[in-house]
Amino acid sequence: MNYISTRSTDGHSVSAAEAIKRGLAPDGGLYMPQQLPVLTRADLAELSALSYPERAANILHRFLTDYTYAELLADCREAYSSERFPGGAAPLHEIDSRMSALELWHGPTCAFKDMALQIMPRLLSRALVKTGETRTALILVATSGDTGKAALEGYRDIPGIRIQVFYPVDGVSRVQKLQMITQTGSNVDVTAIRGNFDDAQTGVKQIFSDPEIREQLNTAGTFLSSANSINWGRLAPQIVYYVSAYCDLCTKGMIRMGDTLDVAVPTGNFGNIFAACIAKRMGLPLGRLICASNRNNILTDFLRTGTYDRNRPFYTTISPSMDILISSNLERLLYLIAGPVRTAAYMEQLARDGKYTVSPEEFRAIREDFTGYFCDEEETGAVIHDVFRKNGYLMDTHTAVGCSAAMQYRAEHPDAPHVLLVSTASPFKFAVDVYRALTGTPAEDELSALNQLSAESRVPIPAPLDGIGNRAVRFTQVIRREDMPAAVLAFAKAAD
Ligand SMILES: *Cc1c(COP(=O)(O)O)cnc(C)c1O
């Protein structure tokens, strides 16, 4: 199966390995499979009997046809092993008889990005071999905290790839900083930048677009690549857990094979919920795709009016991974609904005017699958508090936004089917805000919040965060933004 750009005018297509290696298409569009594989009831019955790594290899093989099943199975077994996901790769937790949480945060960094970033580096490593690439890939990441750590964990010790992460020295939380500066692995580097996240991000972008640095790196046998969430290699693995959850809900008797299942997804860049959309189009019996936003409710407005308008204030919230005004993966939905020519035009309008409006027919097509809700900070805290006190289930701030959306939908549709609430982070990842929501009082400090939350909820601290203050620090360098190119060249030239 081949892949084409969401903005393609000439129909040019590339292999899956090529799409994963490139990330972005040369015309600025995102790669999409040329057709979607079909998932039958018989397939679902067969998948139900398999382990998560086997389910993942089965689904991925339908998309990545230039990888062998044996390659994918080996990669999935490593990526989703019980050492990396001690609590299971994508376990379910029943909140009540009509709502189940799909916990995607039992991996090494306690957030759902591990589901894609544990497997994607392995797919990239094979893509380099398949495309005849002899140079080393250098992954550059500017991070405001979570993505950097998840990428470091995913790429560490992967053959043919090195990873260098830049973070703003005063712009990440203490726990996030500790997670990064204690990172293990022989192919990793972590550097603090004096400045804010924008400085780090701008620095990385400048390096990507500097032909002189690229040439120097090339001489050193290296080329730049990104761990961006728009890469097809990050999206494809996210389709798997919707299929897996459906199988598990059937096995547990929460739904019957063929029943419709609604899903509620805490959304930022639109990757996670778009994976659900693909699963539905393949034939998985999903119903409403409930898109949950925080105060940055640009997607709620889009799904209610058909106008996407980024000309609005940006809010910093307690669900920071959803603080986004440009949801890149929405472009893939536009492509499915409106085709490449109109998608390219909408993206041009977005770049020029900061907004676009889809046609009435396109809007109707989008509304057939998607519904949007949002909630504010107070409501986020109230949901954490109420669900824990009533149902004994502890959730993080992002999941709480998703839960609020699911409850709003249910209130409007009392006969709605079972809803799958996608839980995107461990509550301990956002312990300060979760503790305050539960008790109404602030935690002593960020590290104590982990213990205080554990004592209050009687839920143990997940291993990757436990004792984080006692690990050996490996990376202490703090540099100016202007010195980033030199740091990149030095890392590229340093021997493994
Ligand atoms: C990245 C992230 C999200 C948003 O997911 P998208 O795929 O970008 O929509 C939600 N919650 C958490 C905890 C995240 O890290």
The ligand as an SDF file (V2000), in Angstrom:
LIG
                    3D

 15 15  0  0  0  0  0  0  0  0999 V2000
   -0.5850   14.7650   23.4890 C   0  0  0  0  0  0  0  0  0  0  0  0
   -1.6510   14.5800   24.5460 C   0  0  0  0  0  0  0  0  0  0  0  0
   -3.0240   14.7780   24.2710 C   0  0  0  0  0  0  0  0  0  0  0  0
   -3.5210   15.2270   22.9020 C   0  0  0  0  0  0  0  0  0  0  0  0
   -3.4640   14.2120   21.9460 O   0  0  0  0  0  0  0  0  0  0  0  0
   -3.5390   14.5770   20.3790 P   0  0  0  0  0  0  0  0  0  0  0  0
   -3.2700   13.3170   19.6630 O   0  0  0  0  0  0  0  0  0  0  0  0
   -2.4830   15.6260   20.1600 O   0  0  0  0  0  0  0  0  0  0  0  0
   -4.9170   15.1110   20.1300 O   0  0  0  0  0  0  0  0  0  0  0  0
   -3.9460   14.5570   25.2940 C   0  0  0  0  0  0  0  0  0  0  0  0
   -3.5340   14.2030   26.5370 N   0  0  0  0  0  0  0  0  0  0  0  0
   -2.2410   14.0080   26.8440 C   0  0  0  0  0  0  0  0  0  0  0  0
   -1.8580   13.6370   28.2280 C   0  0  0  0  0  0  0  0  0  0  0  0
   -1.2520   14.1900   25.8650 C   0  0  0  0  0  0  0  0  0  0  0  0
    0.0490   14.0080   26.1830 O   0  0  0  0  0  0  0  0  0  0  0  0
  1  2  1  0
  2  3  1  0
  2 14  2  0
  3  4  1  0
  3 10  2  0
  4  5  1  0
  5  6  1  0
  6  7  2  0
  6  8  1  0
  6  9  1  0
 10 11  1  0
 11 12  2  0
 12 13  1  0
 12 14  1  0
 14 15  1  0
M  END
$$$$
